[in-house]
Amino acid sequence: AEGVVRHQGEPVALVAAESLETARAAGVEPEVAVSGPETDQVEVRRLVGADVQFLFAFNHAAARADTTLSVRVPWEVGVARDLIDDRELRFQDSGGKVVLQKTLGAGEVWVVRLKGR
């Protein structure tokens, strides 16, 4: 079909889905995972430094999303800070992953700084 991006004759979305499925079957886990009700339109981007990470969560939906972010970090997190509300966040540290939760309003953006100890 016209306008469809292809890789080796297959639509790119199909190739990406098959690659993701293969990676999961091999035990590869994503660096960042989003879960929770109504989170299918939550996008997360990240800036990574030596002992700091900035997370940007975008709720593209027209409804709120009860969002749980699981982020793999290579160091122990000392502080998680909501940069929009300028407050410290409670978080769980679970086996090299930091878990954060927030209900994102429709169209809301959440910016978090994770700082190592």
C-alpha positions as CSV (number, residue, x, y, z in Angstrom):
1,A,0.0,0.0,0.0
2,E,1.1,3.5,-0.7
3,G,2.6,5.4,2.2
4,V,3.4,2.2,4.2
5,V,7.1,2.0,5.4
6,R,8.6,-1.4,4.7
7,H,11.7,-3.3,5.8
8,Q,12.7,-6.2,3.6
9,G,9.2,-6.2,2.1
10,E,7.3,-6.3,5.4
11,P,5.4,-3.4,7.0
12,V,7.7,-1.8,9.7
13,A,5.0,-2.1,12.4
14,L,4.7,-5.8,11.7
15,V,8.5,-6.2,11.8
16,A,8.7,-4.2,15.1
17,A,5.9,-6.3,16.7
18,E,7.6,-9.5,15.7
19,S,11.0,-8.3,17.0
20,L,9.4,-7.2,20.3
21,E,7.7,-10.6,20.7
22,T,11.0,-12.4,20.0
23,A,12.9,-10.3,22.5
24,R,10.3,-10.9,25.2
25,A,10.4,-14.6,24.5
26,A,14.2,-14.5,25.0
27,G,13.8,-12.8,28.4
28,V,14.7,-9.3,27.3
29,E,12.9,-6.7,29.4
30,P,12.4,-3.0,28.5
31,E,14.3,-0.3,30.4
32,V,11.0,1.5,31.1
33,A,7.6,-0.1,31.4
34,V,4.2,1.6,31.7
35,S,1.3,-0.2,33.3
36,G,-2.1,0.5,34.7
37,P,-5.7,1.1,33.6
38,E,-6.0,3.4,30.6
39,T,-2.3,3.7,30.0
40,D,-2.2,2.6,26.4
41,Q,-1.7,6.2,25.3
42,V,1.0,7.1,27.9
43,E,4.4,7.7,26.3
44,V,7.6,7.9,28.3
45,R,10.9,9.5,27.2
46,R,14.1,9.6,29.2
47,L,17.3,11.5,29.5
48,V,20.1,9.5,31.1
49,G,23.2,10.8,32.9
50,A,25.9,9.2,35.1
51,D,23.9,9.5,38.3
52,V,20.6,11.2,37.2
53,Q,17.7,10.4,35.0
54,F,14.9,12.6,33.8
55,L,11.6,11.0,32.9
56,F,9.0,12.6,30.8
57,A,5.5,10.9,30.8
58,F,2.9,12.2,28.3
59,N,-0.7,11.1,28.6
60,H,-2.0,11.5,25.1
61,A,-5.5,10.3,26.0
62,A,-8.6,12.4,26.5
63,A,-9.1,10.5,29.8
64,R,-7.1,10.1,33.0
65,A,-4.6,7.2,33.3
66,D,-3.7,5.5,36.6
67,T,0.0,5.1,35.7
68,T,2.8,2.9,37.1
69,L,6.3,3.5,35.7
70,S,9.0,0.9,36.3
71,V,12.4,2.2,35.4
72,R,15.6,0.2,35.4
73,V,18.5,2.2,36.8
74,P,22.2,1.1,37.3
75,W,22.5,2.8,40.7
76,E,20.6,3.2,43.9
77,V,18.1,6.0,43.8
78,G,18.4,8.5,46.6
79,V,15.7,11.0,45.6
80,A,12.8,11.0,43.1
81,R,11.4,14.5,42.5
82,D,8.3,15.7,40.6
83,L,9.7,18.7,38.7
84,I,6.2,20.0,37.8
85,D,4.9,20.2,41.3
86,D,8.4,20.7,42.8
87,R,8.0,18.0,45.5
88,E,9.8,14.7,46.5
89,L,8.0,11.5,45.4
90,R,7.7,8.3,47.2
91,F,9.0,5.4,45.2
92,Q,9.7,1.7,45.5
93,D,13.2,0.3,44.7
94,S,12.7,-3.3,43.5
95,G,15.7,-5.2,42.2
96,G,17.4,-2.5,40.2
97,K,14.0,-1.0,39.2
98,V,12.4,2.1,40.5
99,V,8.6,2.1,40.6
100,L,6.6,5.3,40.6
101,Q,2.8,5.8,40.5
102,K,0.6,8.8,39.5
103,T,-2.8,9.4,38.1
104,L,-2.2,11.4,35.0
105,G,-5.0,13.7,33.9
106,A,-6.1,13.9,30.3
107,G,-3.2,15.5,28.3
108,E,-1.0,15.8,31.4
109,V,2.8,15.8,31.3
110,W,4.8,14.5,34.3
111,V,8.5,15.3,34.6
112,V,10.5,13.3,37.2
113,R,14.2,13.5,38.2
114,L,15.7,10.4,39.6
115,K,19.0,11.2,41.5
116,G,21.5,8.5,42.6
117,R,22.9,8.4,46.1
